[in-house]
Amino acid sequence: MWDVASPRRPSRVAGVTMAGFRVGDLNALRMVPHPAVTLLLEFGAGSPVVDHAGRRQRGSLVAGPGLGSGGAAWARGENVECVQVRLSPVVARAVLGISPADIDGAVVALDDLWGREASQVRERLAGVSSWEDRFALTGALLARRHEAGPPVDPEVAWAWRRIVAGRGLVRVDRLAAELGWSRKRLWSRFHSQIGLPPKRAAKLIRFDHAAHRLVAGGSAARVAAEAGYADQSHLHREVVEFAGVTPANVAGEPFLAVDDIAWPGR
């Protein structure tokens, strides 16, 4: 059983949201790529396990944007309780202490990034009894790290937010022109600080929107038109590229079905 124990909560840090999960028996869940950096803070009797690219990570984890492209990441676990945090790549560098580019779309153990602080966070989460207290504790931690960490360039943050607002349909060369930057400069700064090249980020954001429209019951033809794909074949290719399954199959993915419950108001 995979239970959303407490749905989405905004953090006092802009670009950060949290949800609480309780997993009785999670067996081979395909992780569908998402534009956010995902921070998983576990504190239960069990431990989440993520298999990706031939490697297995256990416990509290950090996943880069786009983790699981091509159906390459799977999650498992029993008796897991965790706070899952979605970090906009704009704030992830400050919160994590490294750029999302250093994660490179993979999954890493939080211990490797935060050292002893990761185990201290686990102990503190396990020591409180309510989800509200866990969210408050996590929010305070994120705010403290965000304040102390290095911000991304304001131009890069602006470009990311324009891409998100446009659901991935903004042209990169137009963004560069509006900034007064060369396309090469935007690509370099954006990639190094966000963790994805701007064109790849736009494709991922467009896919995320389309995938949730498919889960909501939209036909492939209608979703392709509404999400800005050239045609239904174009949608098919990009869904397979990111999710590893066809549009018809991605509509039944449990990861996406739970997503709208855990993160309402997307």
N, C-alpha and C positions, 0 to 999 in steps of 0.2 A: 504493500500500500504506500502510495506517495501522497502526502497530505500537505496542503498549504496551510500551515499552522496559523500564520498571521500575514495577511496580504500587505501589499506595498505600503511603505512609509517613506515620505520624503526626508532627506537629511537636511540639516541646517547648512550644509555645503551644497551650493547649486551644482546640478549635474550628478547628484548622487541619490540613489533610492535603495531601499532595503526591503527584504521579505524574509519571513521565517518559514522553514520547512521542517517537516517531521517525516522520515522515511522508514516504513516498517520493512519492506522488501523491495528493493529497486534492482531489477534484473536487466542489464544490457539496454540502457536508455541511450538512444542516439542523441548527441548534443548538436543541435542545429545552430549554425553560426549566427552570431549576434554582433551588432556594431560596438557594444560596450565592452569595457574590460570588466571581467567578472571576478569578484573576490568572494571566496567561500570560507566562512569562519565556522568550523565545526566544534561541537562541545558535547556530543552525545555519547552513549555507550558504544556505539559502532563508529565506523569511519568510512567516509566516502572514498571511492576509488575511481580514477579516471585513466582509461587506456587511450593513448594517443601516439601515433607514429612509432609503434613498437615499444613505447615506454609506459610505465605504470607509476602514477603518483597517488599517494594516499594522504588523507588528513586535510588540513586547511590548505587551500590552493588559490592560485591566481591564474586566470586564463586570459590570454590576449584577445583583442578584437578579431573576429572571424575564426575562432577556434572551431575545428570540426569540419572545415571545408572539404567537400567531397565525401562526407560521411566517415571521417577518419577518427572521430573521438566518441567514446562510449563511457557512460557513467554507471557504476554499480554501488551497491551498499545495503547494509542491513542495520536497523536501529540507529539511524543517523538523525541527529538534530543539528541544524545549522542556521546561521544568518547568511543569506546570500545578498551581496552588495553589487549593484551595477554602477560602475564608474564611467562617466563620460571620459573619453580619452583626453579631453581638455584638462581635467583635474587629476587624472590617474597618475601622471608623473610626480606631482607633488605628494599625493597620498601614499604611493608605493615607494617612493625614493629612487625609482628608476624610470626611464622612458618606456612606454609600451613597445617601442621598437626593440628594446633589449629582450623582450619576451618573444617577439617574432611570431605571433600567432600560435604559440604553444601553451602548455600548462606547466607551471612550476610550483614547487612546494613553498608555502609562505615562510617556513622556517629558513629557507635559503635567502629570502629577502630581508626578513625582520629579525632573524636570530631568536634570542630568548624572548623577545617581546611577543612573538607569535604564540608561544606556550602560555605566557602570562595572560594574553587575551582569552585563550581557551578556558583557563582556570576561572577567570572573572565571569565569563558568560555562563559557565556551568554553576557558578555560585549564586546566581540570581534565579528567581522562580517564574517571572512573568516575561512575556515577549516585549511589553512596553519597556521594562527595565533593560532588556537586552538591546533594544533599539536605541535607547538613550545612551547606554554604555558605548555601543558601536559608533553612534553619531558623534559623541565627544571625542573618541579616538580619531575618527576621520577628520574632524575639524582641526584637532591639534596638529596632525600630520600635514594637513593641507596648508595651514598657516605657516608651517616651518619649511615646506618643500618649495622647489623651484617652479614658478609658473611657466606656462607655454607663452610664446610670443603672442601679443594681442591680435596680430594679423592672422596667425594660424588659428587662434580660437574663433575669430570672425569667419574665416573660411569654412571651418568645420560646422559652425552653426548655420551658415548659409546652405551647406550641402544637406544637413539634416532637415532644415525648414523646407527645402525643395524636394525632399524625399529622393535625393540622388539624381535629380534631373538637371542640376546646374552644370554648365560647361566649365571645365577647369580653366581654359584659356580666358574665359570671361572674368572669372574670379581673379586671376593674375592681373588682368588689365585694370580691374577696379582697384586693386591694391597698389598698382603702379610697379608691380614686380614682373620679372621674367617668368615664363612658365617653369624654367629649370629651377629658379630660386624657390618658387612656391613648392614644387615637387620635393626639393631637398629639405626645406624647413618643415614642411608638413609631415613627410615620411619620418624624419628623425624624432619629431615630438609627439605625433599622434600614433605612430606605429604602422601605418598603412600609407601607400601613395594615394594622392587625392582621387585619382580615377578609380582605384580599387575600393576606396572608402565609399564613393558614390555608388558603385555597383552593389556593395554589401548593404547599404542603407535601402536602396531600391528593392533588393531581394527581400530584406526583412519586412518591408511594407507589403510586398506581394505575397509572401508566405503567409502572413497573418490574414490577408484578405482571402486566401484559399481556404484556410482553416475556418474562417467565418462562413464559408459556403459559396463564395464567388466562383463562377465558372472560369476555366483557364482563359477563354477568349476575352471575357469581360475584364478579368484582372490584368491581363496583358495590356489591354487598351488603357485602363485606368492608371496603371503603374508606369506607363511610358515606354513599354517595350515595342519594338518594331512590329512584331506579330506574335502569334502563339508559339511558333517554333523558337523564337528568340527567348521567350519566357521559359520554355522547356529546357533549353540549353543552360541557362543561368541557374535555374533551380537545381538541375543535376550537378552543375559545377559546385554549387555551395552546399547542397544538402545531401547529395549522393543518391537521391531518389527523384522520381518524376513528380510533376505537379499533382497528379492524382493521388500519389502516395504521401506526399508531404502534408496534405490536408489532414491525414490521420496520425501524424506524429505526436506522441504524448507530450514531448517537450514543448511543442507549440500550443497544444491544447491547455496545458497548465499555465503557460506563460500569460495568457489573458486573464486568468484568475489571480495569479500572483502579482501581476503588474497592471491593474486596471487603469483606464484613462490614458493608454498609450497614445 
